[in-house]
Every structure is written in structure tokens, then in C-alpha cells.
Amino acid sequence: MDQVNGPRDLKKLSAQELTALSGELRHLIMDCVRENGGHLAANLGVVELTIALHYLYDSPRDKIVWDVGHQTYIHKLLTGRRDVFHTLRCMGGLSGFPKRRESEHDVFETGHSSTSISAALGMARARDLAMERYHVVAVIGDGAMTGGMALEALNDMGQSQEDMLVILNDNEMSISKNVGAISTHLSNIRTDKRYLLFKRGIENALQKIPLIGKPLARLVEKIKDGLKYLMIPGIMFEEMGLTYMGPVDGHDIPKLLSAMRHAKEMKGPVLLHVITHKGKGWAASETDPEQYHAVSPKKPEDAGKGFSKTLGDTLVSLGENDPRIVAVTAAMPLGTGLAPFGWRFPARLFDVGIAEQHAVTMAAGLAANGYRPVVAVYSTFLQRAYDQILHDVCLQRLPVIFCLDRAGLTGRDGETHHGAFDMSFLRHMPNITVLAPSCPADLAAMIPYAVSLNGPVAIRYPKNGVHSSFVKKESFQGGKWSILGEGDRGVIFAVGRMVDRAMEAKDILKKRGINMTVVDACVVKPLDEEMLKRFTDMPLWVTMEDNTLPGGFGSGVTEWLAGEDTHIPVVSLGLPDAFVPHGSVGELDAMLHLDAQGVADRIESALGRTRRT
Amino acid sequence: MDQVNGPRDLKKLSAQELTALSGELRHLIMDCVRENGGHLAANLGVVELTIALHYLYDSPRDKIVWDVGHQTYIHKLLTGRRDVFHTLRCMGGLSGFPKRRESEHDVFETGHSSTSISAALGMARARDLAMERYHVVAVIGDGAMTGGMALEALNDMGQSQEDMLVILNDNEMSISKNVGAISTHLSNIRTDKRYLLFKRGIENALQKIPLIGKPLARLVEKIKDGLKYLMIPGIMFEEMGLTYMGPVDGHDIPKLLSAMRHAKEMKGPVLLHVITHKGKGWAASETDPEQYHAVSPKKPEDAGKGFSKTLGDTLVSLGENDPRIVAVTAAMPLGTGLAPFGWRFPARLFDVGIAEQHAVTMAAGLAANGYRPVVAVYSTFLQRAYDQILHDVCLQRLPVIFCLDRAGLTGRDGETHHGAFDMSFLRHMPNITVLAPSCPADLAAMIPYAVSLNGPVAIRYPKNGVHSSFVKKESFQGGKWSILGEGDRGVIFAVGRMVDRAMEAKDILKKRGINMTVVDACVVKPLDEEMLKRFTDMPLWVTMEDNTLPGGFGSGVTEWLAGEDTHIPVVSLGLPDAFVPHGSVGELDAMLHLDAQGVADRIESALGRTRRT
């Protein structure tokens, strides 16, 4: 490893040395991830594949586009970032995903699934238009392949026939149990005995069969039945106009190199099917990859827990008495906390795989026929289904409940994983109610309330529970905000995780002789206008949210205020109009002056300005 | 036709009478669409299919889910809406799309493409959970089948094996030339001679071949080559776990009924491939379906024209000198005005079919490798690519230019086709510039400006040109707003089509002794803060936009103002927080008080209020 400072150095190594290198790399990433957290299993699965790619291709001249991007640790180690690898996922350090600013070898940024084939096809077209010569390779997992966008891209590339390679990294298990017909197709290729028969040579077998009438007829029948797997493994891809190659063992470097060399020489679009094992080389992760999909850093950032678990517990309890309750997720039954609901009611949990668009509209179909589906997805991934929420759910005012886990800042996964936009993109949708609990107890109260509304509802909440530096007097009541502490110098309307922070800031300000009222603005849409009117004589309003400021909660408050015949200065605190980088949530809060001290200072300063004017 | 007041009456008719009915229905819709405008070709193509569906199935007990929904005129005529059919697409009359409030036979609303299989699968699951017994049918065109969402749904239903029928209405031509590998696959099924050979009986052919060594080897070779089409037409769908049936002539009622009866009896998911001709029975529409995809009403609503044409002309002219300019569209080369660019530079126009997500990220790939792609899509359809704009383009600050045609109110297509949300969903995306020309000349100036910005830019403009009731002093200059007329009582910041309206309102107000300033706020993001500051001493601000008010342009202005140490009353005029129904743009403007008179009255009233306080 010490000899490898870039892809060029790799090309000098023998196959044996490459295999030795793979062992060193595994140790390096295991050590680092144990300290900093990260996507260990996915990276252990692509060690040999990444080595082979950089051995055969000439990056950055050749373009390697990684899907999702959480499996790029080896890629980073092999492209000159070994010395800073210990900063992985730390504030100011290496990102856990490809970043163009980090390296010229990171040619396309990502974090969400199923984008790589589209991006790679655009690059191949750019190359052909410019009459340049280089290779374009997309590396995509079997889970990501079920995303509609990847299928749109296959459909386009299959017809237009640009030279490019798609490496299907089939780890037999995406984040959770793999779902869908495509997965079944891949699994058939892997396991079908008829396919193995083919590998031994179907022609040989044919020659041994006596050439008389009946056996031939049987043979023809057999060919008809077994045809798909016998003759053309991957016929689905062949049908789409791609040349299918594989499957090949993704942990055997010589075999991998041989298959990839062959694929590299071919013209037109090629799909190379590589079989890998998530967590290869690390026992715990190999046996339970969903559990170990993302490893938390050694020192947990936040002691609290509970929103995801509360969702599961509440749904199980509601589901016992209300048969209309069903649950839908997109490959995240564990992460969203839905799993216990599925254990209790297996027929009532639908995991559609990585397919957020379909998840939402399928839920709309369930709702149109009498059910009350709860769609639990991470906030950032629900962005994929923006049109489905608006056009398929809100338009018809269907009773679908969206549970947006990981809303707001999520920490070390960074820019692509913060749920920074949900209040902005949901707030302008007609007919929807948007809720944001400040503690798990409120989430538990909000779910039956959401069911009772008989229309679209979104509930957004952060990754971790809150510190609960205060005890709430009353729990969530029918869509109303609640006052948590009263003061005469101004009012803080805080949303979700920020309620906790507002209470801390209130305490700091109190010591400085400034008494502020804090309101838990747990209903983001519609605003609690009664409560807003109650405070129109206050000298200052402060809004607090961990959502981007444009179009967010604070924006809704200023929209409302503009229609009133009164002037109140409003300070809107939230995320800036920019992508927030990676770091612990605490570090990011401090950077953005959203920590208690920062909030208190900004309020004090605003009060100073207000007095002046 | 007089005998048919509902699906039940249909079931009494003979096959011959059904065929006669199809002729009557064709005349009815041709007469109506000539008057009111509408999607003539699509409806003429499904006359027999719709008759057969309502003959065989028991709607609304059985659920018929239409994809896109523009082909439901026959369905409306057969389900008790004949008497009000002349109100089609008129304000307050029948919608051109399925609406649950219109009829219990409209079980799922739509307007955008590729949603039907997801919705139908949700309904099938609801049925099975409730242990009810009814049929669920999705009717989807070959164009819509390339949408990723439809493929996600096929993937899910292929594996989960619910009983349901997907009718693939293959009209060999979606809106424009059909694209993609799936289309090629369908075309192969239709035209492949080997498939015809299969129809005549491959087994018979086999028996005639002498059973000796060499011919058998050749036969095996032949089977291997021709396999896909010989044995299993539609193998792609079979591979996904669906039973494929067809193709069947969609204009032959007896054949159609026979195939559909068979499909209805089968268990598990079935795909029935029906071949139809768009515009069947109407010569002009049969030969040029894209041109006749949507027929304009007899009396055009708006005399002006020009944004789409301006886009095409400008791109052709820019493209001559700048080889980086390429264009991308999603099945709308004519509607968006891109076609002339494609005629001039065939290799530089990419029509990816109905696949907005892929269109955007493929463009991002082109941009990442040096090109300047212009993605032209209707505003409402770009909603499908929300995440791709945010996560694949804005995150990397890639120079992709989005041209959003049909922004704002679009008229008689109604709720699903207004571009009512674009400023709200774009304004909160980091790194993007959002422009809105008030006239085609400004669009022409904005495109080179957008190219020069080297980052993401969205330009949104309405369906028709503007009336140009005034002559602008100067054209668009480098991202600055322009003052169109000065007055001291207040300032109207108007966007796009609303600039014209603001000038008309200004004239009306002038006659009442009220002089207003009008500003063309042609840059929606970032706001022209210099211009805003210039007017902080005005007694009233008015914002005007044809976009929903939450999170829109006016919202941006009030957000900005909240940070200033001054109080100015702001009246935000725009679309309400609701789905706006169908009607002519003029009628809708009047209904929403966005016509000149309505705007003038609201400003006068606001000035009265302002004086009082």
C-alpha cells in the first residue's frame, strides 16, 4: 500500500501483489470506520472491483461513475487520499461520498441512488460529440438498479448504443432484503441449475441425446421452458439492447481482470454482472449487512434515541385496532423503524425496494381504496417522489401519511443526506398538513391525529431523539402549537429539534436579563394563526428550524405577517441557502450559529437593533 | 348511443352493435374537440378498447385506472356524462382528465405519465387485504411505459404476483417519435418475421426438418439466434414475472373481447399488448399524431405566440458558434420548440422519451464533461425531476439550463397541467439562478446570459406570448430588474406574464388618480436587492406572479423584507394555495382576481388600508 500513491502505481503490481493489496485495504478501512463510522459493508464488498477498475482503466481520463457513492473509500485510498483518509467523514475532512472538489478522480457527485447510468451516458455522449476517446464506466448495485431512473437510463442507452460499460455490482442484498422482479431475475442467473448446465456446455449435452422423434420433442420443450436461463443469462438486459456478460466472481482479481478486459474491448453498451459479498472479510457485517450498512462512529454524537422506534411501536399499537393501517417503505424497513410493524403484520408492510416514486403512488392506490398507508422514508430520499406527493396524493386529497425520518441536519453523511429541504418542498403543496414533533412522545400523539385528518399529512423528525433539557407541560393536541415558557422581550417559534435548542437559548438569555417566550410550532402547515395573532404585540419574533430558509417555516411566518397591518421585526434562523457539508450535527449547528450560544447571541443582537430603530 | 346511459347498457349490445357504437362515438368526440380543443388523436385510438373494457368489466366495482388520463373521453361518454360532454374542458364543465368528483367511474386522478401501474397495484393490494373480489386494470401507453416509475411498478408487481391486468396500449408512437429500448422491443414483436413464423406454428416447421446431425445443429443455432422473438414475444415482461399476452388488434372488437376475456380469467399479473392507431378514423391525425396530439379550441385564447419558437430560434443561432450547446427533451421536441435545433444539429438533440429524471441527470453528465445542455420540459412535468435538479445539478453547480415552457396557468388542461409550483420548488435550491422573461425578446437575451453564468439556471415562461400592451424601453440586461413606469403611491414587482397585467392595472389606477411604479422582476433568484432597496421608502409593495403564493416570488420578497429595519405593507398576488381547475387562462385570471381590473381593485383597497393605519 505504501507504494501506491495513485492509480499509475497500481498498474506496476502483479496479480498476486494486487490480491495482497486488497487485504491491506480491508484493514485500513475497517480501522478507520470503527473510529469515524461509515458504510463499512458496501466498501468491503468492492475492494477487488475497485482495484481492478483502477488497474485496467486510466482515471481520470477514463470516467468511473459510482452509484450512491458510499462505496468509494477504496477508490479514495487508491487515488491519492491515503494520507488524509483518517479524516473521513469528519468536519473539514474527506467526505464519505465522491466530491469533485476533493479529487479529479471523483467525476460525478452523488449520495442518492440510481443516478450513475444517466450521468455516465451523458459523459459518453459528450465524449462522442467532442470526438474524444476515453472509457466511461458506471458502477451500480443491484438495489439501485430497481430505481426507475436507472431503468430509464438503461432504456435510453440500450437503444442509442453508445460505447460504455455498466458494472452491475450484485451483492445479492442491497441495504435490506432485495425486492422486485429484477432481483429475482439476477438471483435466477446466479442459482439456476439450468444455467450451470449451460456453463458446462449445452452443445455437448445435446450431442449425447439420441436423435429420435420423442426425445427431440422433449428437448424442444425443455429448451422452451428453460430457455431464458439456459441460453441467455441476463436476457432482460440483452432485450434492452445491452451486451450482457457474467456473472463473474467479484472477489477473484484474475477472473475479474479477465472479464473486464473483455468488456473494455467491446463496442456498444455492455453490462458486466459481478457477484460480490457485502462486508467481505468482516464476519459480523457479512451475516447481517442491513444492520451494519452504516456503522456509527465510536463516540455517538447524540445520546437521545427514539423517533424511529416510536414510529414502529405506535404503528403496531394502532394497527391492532385499525385494520386500515398499512406501511410502505423503500428498502428501509429497519432504518425507518417499520420492521416491528412488519413482524407483527407481515401482509401489511410493503417494502418496494429503492423506488420512492412507486412507493408513494402505490400508497395512493391503497388510500383510494380505503386504507391509511404510512410511507416512511428518509427526508432526503423523499425528494425523489416530489411529483408523486403533489400530483398523486395531494391533488386527490388522499389519506397518505408520510413519515420523514432523518429530517434536518443528519451529520457525517453530509450534503446529500441532510433532510434540509422538506419543509420548503412540502409547504407549498395544497391540501397537505405538515407536522414536526419536538420529541418522540409528540410523534406518538401525531400519528393517530394524522390518521384522523383523512387527508395527506407529512410528519418530519430528526435522526436522533432530543436531549429533553426541559419537561413539556402538555403533549401534542389537535394541531395546535404550545407555549413552553413565557417572557416579554420576544417570542421564539421553534420547530422540531430546534425547540430544545430554543429552550437552551432562553436559559442563556435569562441570565443576561432577557426573557423570551418559546413556542413549539409543531404544525408547520397550516400555521396556528390564533397563536401568531396572540403575539403581534411582541417586540421581536424569532423563527427556528433546521431546514433551508427559502420557502421554509420562517418564510411561512413572514408571508403571514406581510398580510397583517403591523410591523414586527422577524429573525429567521435556519439552514443557509447552500448545501451544508458533513460533520457531526453538533459541529454543524455551531458552524451555522444554531447552537444555543449562537442563537442567544443573535437574538440579543437583534433586540439591540430593534431598540435602536 | 342514445341507448347507452352507463356501462350496464353496453352489456346488452351485440358485437355488431358495439362496432356501430364506435363509429358514433368517434363522431361525437371529433365534433366536441373541434369546438373545445383537446387530445383528439389519443381518444380516437382507444374507442374500441374503452368499449371492450366497459363491456367486459363491471365499473366502478372493477377499477379501471387510466395512465395520463387524456384518453378518457370515450370512458366519460360511456359512464353517464354524454349530456354534459359539450362542456368538456370548459370552465366549470367536464375535465379533460379523470376526476373523482365527476364520477365514481373515475377511480384515480392523473395528468402526468406513468402512474397507473403503481396506483392499480395499490388498489389490488387493498382488495386482497380486505379479502374483496374485483378486478383491477391499468391502461398505459407505450410512451408512458418508458417512465421510470412505471418500470418500478412492473418490477414490484412482477415479484409480488397480485392478480391484476396491465393493458399496454401500444400506439407505436407516443406523443413524438417513440424512443428507447423498450419501444424497440415492442416494435420487434410487431414486425419480426420470425415472430410470424412462430404464429404459424414452430412445431410444425420443426417436424418437416430431416432429423440428421448437421441440420439439427443448424436448428439449434437458429433457435438460439431467433429465440427471443420466436418463442416468447414480450419476453422482457415475462422475465419480470408477468404473463405476456398479445399482440392483439385494438380496433377489432371481437378479437379484443376474446383476448381480454382470456386475460381476465388468468391469475397473477398479466400484460395484454394491444396495438392501436392514434387518431384512428381521422386522416390528418393518423398521419401526424404529434402535431395533432392536442387540438386547440376553435377560438384561440390568446393571440400572442412566441416563447417556444424563440427558444428554438435562439438555440439554433447560438449553436452555430458554440459547439457546447446541446439540447435535451423528454418526448416534447415540438411542444417545447426544440425541433428546429434538432433539424439543424441532429446529433446535438437528445430526446430521451418520457423520462424526465434521466433527462436531467443525463444532461448533468453532459455538463460535467464540458457541454452546456439546455433541458426543455413543460413546467408541470419537470416536477418529476425535482431531486435530479437539486441533487445532480445544483449540488455540483453544473451548467445545465432548464427551460420551463407552459409555466403558470396553462388553461383548459387544468389542475395537473398548470405550471403552478416551479418558482416555489426552484427558489429553495442552492446555486440555481431563476429567470422569468416577460416577453419572447427577453427570453432570447436570457439564454446567452444563462450560458455565460456557468452554473444551473432555470428560465420559466408561459404557454403563449404576451399581448405587449406596452413597449419595453430596454431588453434584459445581465440579471437586473427593470423599471417600466414610475409612480409614487407604490411599486408593483411583477414576474413574467404578470408584467403585462401590471401595466394594464397601472393604467386603470392612473385613471383613478393613483400612480404606481411597475418593475419587471425578471430575476426571481437571486433577487435584485439593489432595486428592492431603492423602493424601501414606498408606502406599498405589490408582488405579482402566476405561481402558488407559498414559497414563491412574493414569499422571497417578504423573506428579504423581514431582515430589513423598515416596515412596508406587502400585498402578494398570485395563485392560491390550492389546485386551480381548468378553464381558459383569461377566465381563470378573472376568477382569481388576477385580471387587470381585479389587480387594480386590490391595490386600491390595500392603499386605503395603508392610509388608515
Interface residues (C-beta under 8 A of the other chain):
Chain A: K63 V65 R100 V107 F108 E109 T110 G111 H112 T115 S118 A119 A120 L121 G122 M123 A124 R125 A126 R127 L129 A130 T146 G147 G148 M149 A150 L151 E152 A153 L154 N155 D156 M157 G158 Q159 V179 G180 A181 I182 S183 T184 H185 E203 L206 L211 I212 G213 L216 V220 I223 K224 L227 K228 M231 I232 I235 M236 E238 E239 M240 G241 P323 V326 A347 R348 F350 V352 G353 A355 Q357 H358 T361 M362 A363 A364 G365 L366 A367 A368 N369 G370 Y371 P373 Q383 R384 Y386 D387 Q388 L390 H391 D392 C394 L395 Q396 E415 T416 F421 S424 F425 R427 H428 M429 P430 N431 T548 L549 P550 G551 G552 G554 S555 G556 T558 E559 L561 A562 G563 D565 H567 P569 V570 V571 S572 D577 A578 F579 R609 T613
Chain B: K63 V65 R100 V107 F108 E109 T110 G111 H112 T115 S118 A119 A120 L121 G122 M123 A124 R125 A126 R127 L129 A130 T146 G147 G148 M149 A150 L151 E152 A153 L154 N155 D156 M157 G158 Q159 V179 G180 A181 I182 S183 T184 H185 E203 L206 L211 I212 G213 L216 V220 I223 K224 L227 K228 M231 I232 I235 M236 E238 E239 M240 G241 P323 V326 A347 R348 F350 V352 G353 A355 Q357 H358 T361 M362 A363 A364 G365 L366 A367 A368 N369 G370 Y371 P373 Q383 R384 Y386 D387 Q388 L390 H391 D392 C394 L395 Q396 E415 T416 F421 S424 F425 R427 H428 M429 P430 N431 T548 L549 P550 G551 G552 G554 S555 G556 T558 E559 L561 A562 G563 D565 H567 P569 V570 V571 S572 D577 A578 F579 R609 T613
